[in-house]
């Protein structure tokens, strides 16, 4: 019987001392709810776990940086193809001119 009285007394204190907005604010702080303002806040996106770790595991780091440090003169397959193509073009006379010897320099 005394427990019912103490519960009812505490309910009366809560109802009388704190207005409804105060109770709502306390509930939001305790349970982590945000006030419903009928606007988009983006909280749904913030609750989704981050994808960075999965993407990082999917695309492994390139070994080129460490290979360049370990072996001098290291070239990737792309760089080797590019230099080979440049050599072929230069042999035919179709490669890029050396720095400072372009068309504009020939005009002067």
C-alpha positions as a Markdown table, in Angstrom:
| # | Residue | x | y | z |
|---|---|---|---|---|
| 1 | Unk | 0.0 | 0.0 | 0.0 |
| 2 | Unk | 2.9 | 2.4 | 0.8 |
| 3 | Unk | 4.6 | 1.6 | -2.5 |
| 4 | Unk | 1.5 | 2.7 | -4.4 |
| 5 | Unk | 1.4 | 5.9 | -2.4 |
| 6 | Unk | 5.0 | 6.6 | -3.1 |
| 7 | Unk | 4.6 | 5.9 | -6.8 |
| 8 | Unk | 1.5 | 8.2 | -7.1 |
| 9 | Unk | 3.4 | 10.9 | -5.1 |
| 10 | Unk | 6.4 | 10.7 | -7.5 |
| 11 | Unk | 4.0 | 10.9 | -10.5 |
| 12 | Unk | 2.3 | 13.9 | -9.0 |
| 13 | Unk | 5.7 | 15.6 | -8.4 |
| 14 | Unk | 6.8 | 14.9 | -12.0 |
| 15 | Unk | 3.5 | 16.2 | -13.4 |
| 16 | Unk | 3.4 | 19.3 | -11.3 |
| 17 | Unk | 7.1 | 20.3 | -11.3 |
| 18 | Unk | 8.2 | 19.7 | -14.9 |
| 19 | Unk | 6.1 | 20.8 | -17.8 |
| 20 | Unk | 5.6 | 18.5 | -20.7 |
| 21 | Unk | 8.4 | 20.0 | -22.7 |
| 22 | Unk | 10.9 | 19.4 | -19.9 |
| 23 | Unk | 9.9 | 15.8 | -19.7 |
| 24 | Unk | 10.3 | 15.4 | -23.4 |
| 25 | Unk | 13.7 | 17.0 | -23.3 |
| 26 | Unk | 14.8 | 14.6 | -20.5 |
| 27 | Unk | 13.5 | 11.6 | -22.4 |
| 28 | Unk | 15.4 | 12.7 | -25.5 |
| 29 | Unk | 18.6 | 13.1 | -23.5 |
| 30 | Unk | 18.3 | 9.8 | -21.7 |
| 31 | Unk | 17.1 | 7.6 | -24.6 |
| 32 | Unk | 18.9 | 9.5 | -27.5 |
| 33 | Unk | 15.8 | 10.6 | -29.4 |
| 34 | Unk | 15.7 | 13.8 | -31.3 |
| 35 | Unk | 12.7 | 16.1 | -31.3 |
| 36 | Unk | 10.3 | 15.4 | -34.2 |
| 37 | Unk | 10.2 | 18.6 | -36.1 |
| 38 | Unk | 8.9 | 17.0 | -39.4 |
| 39 | Unk | 12.1 | 18.0 | -41.2 |
| 40 | Unk | 14.8 | 15.9 | -42.7 |
| 41 | Unk | 17.8 | 15.7 | -40.4 |
| 42 | Unk | 19.9 | 13.0 | -42.1 |
| 43 | Unk | 20.0 | 10.9 | -38.9 |
| 44 | Unk | 19.1 | 7.8 | -40.9 |
| 45 | Unk | 22.3 | 8.1 | -42.9 |
| 46 | Unk | 24.4 | 8.8 | -39.8 |
| 47 | Unk | 23.2 | 5.5 | -38.2 |
| 48 | Unk | 24.4 | 3.4 | -41.1 |
| 49 | Unk | 27.8 | 1.9 | -40.3 |
| 50 | Unk | 30.8 | 3.4 | -42.2 |
| 51 | Unk | 32.0 | 1.7 | -45.4 |
| 52 | Unk | 35.6 | 2.9 | -45.4 |
| 53 | Unk | 37.1 | -0.3 | -43.9 |
| 54 | Unk | 35.3 | -2.5 | -46.4 |
| 55 | Unk | 36.4 | -0.4 | -49.4 |
| 56 | Unk | 39.9 | -0.3 | -48.1 |
| 57 | Unk | 40.1 | -4.1 | -47.9 |
| 58 | Unk | 38.5 | -4.5 | -51.3 |
| 59 | Unk | 41.1 | -2.3 | -53.0 |
| 60 | Unk | 44.6 | -3.3 | -51.7 |
| 61 | Unk | 47.4 | -0.8 | -51.6 |
| 62 | Unk | 49.7 | -0.7 | -54.6 |
| 63 | Unk | 53.2 | -2.2 | -54.2 |
| 64 | Unk | 54.7 | 0.4 | -56.5 |
| 65 | Unk | 55.8 | 2.8 | -53.7 |
| 66 | Unk | 57.6 | 0.2 | -51.8 |
| 67 | Unk | 59.1 | -1.3 | -55.0 |
| 68 | Unk | 60.5 | 2.1 | -56.0 |
| 69 | Unk | 62.2 | 2.4 | -52.6 |
| 70 | Unk | 63.6 | -1.1 | -52.8 |
| 71 | Unk | 64.9 | -1.2 | -56.4 |
| 72 | Unk | 66.2 | 1.9 | -58.2 |
| 73 | Unk | 64.9 | 2.3 | -61.7 |
| 74 | Unk | 61.7 | 0.4 | -61.0 |
| 75 | Unk | 58.9 | 1.0 | -63.6 |
| 76 | Unk | 55.4 | -0.3 | -63.6 |
| 77 | Unk | 54.0 | -2.1 | -66.6 |
| 78 | Unk | 52.2 | 1.0 | -67.7 |
| 79 | Unk | 55.3 | 3.1 | -67.5 |
| 80 | Unk | 57.3 | 0.5 | -69.4 |
| 81 | Unk | 54.7 | 0.6 | -72.2 |
| 82 | Unk | 54.7 | 4.4 | -72.3 |
| 83 | Unk | 58.5 | 4.6 | -72.5 |
| 84 | Unk | 58.7 | 1.9 | -75.2 |
| 85 | Unk | 56.1 | 3.8 | -77.2 |
| 86 | Unk | 57.9 | 7.1 | -76.8 |
| 87 | Unk | 61.2 | 5.4 | -78.0 |
| 88 | Unk | 59.4 | 4.1 | -81.1 |
| 89 | Unk | 57.9 | 7.5 | -81.9 |
| 90 | Unk | 61.2 | 9.3 | -81.4 |
| 91 | Unk | 62.9 | 6.8 | -83.8 |
| 92 | Unk | 60.3 | 7.7 | -86.5 |
| 93 | Unk | 60.7 | 11.4 | -85.7 |
| 94 | Unk | 57.2 | 11.8 | -84.3 |
| 95 | Unk | 58.0 | 12.1 | -80.6 |
| 96 | Unk | 57.7 | 15.3 | -78.5 |
| 97 | Unk | 60.4 | 17.9 | -79.0 |
| 98 | Unk | 63.0 | 18.5 | -76.3 |
| 99 | Unk | 62.2 | 21.3 | -73.9 |
| 100 | Unk | 62.9 | 24.7 | -75.4 |
| 101 | Unk | 63.1 | 23.4 | -79.0 |
| 102 | Unk | 59.5 | 23.6 | -80.1 |
| 103 | Unk | 57.8 | 25.5 | -82.9 |
| 104 | Unk | 57.8 | 28.8 | -81.1 |
| 105 | Unk | 61.6 | 28.6 | -80.5 |
| 106 | Unk | 62.2 | 27.9 | -84.2 |
| 107 | Unk | 60.2 | 31.1 | -85.2 |
| 108 | Unk | 62.5 | 33.4 | -83.2 |
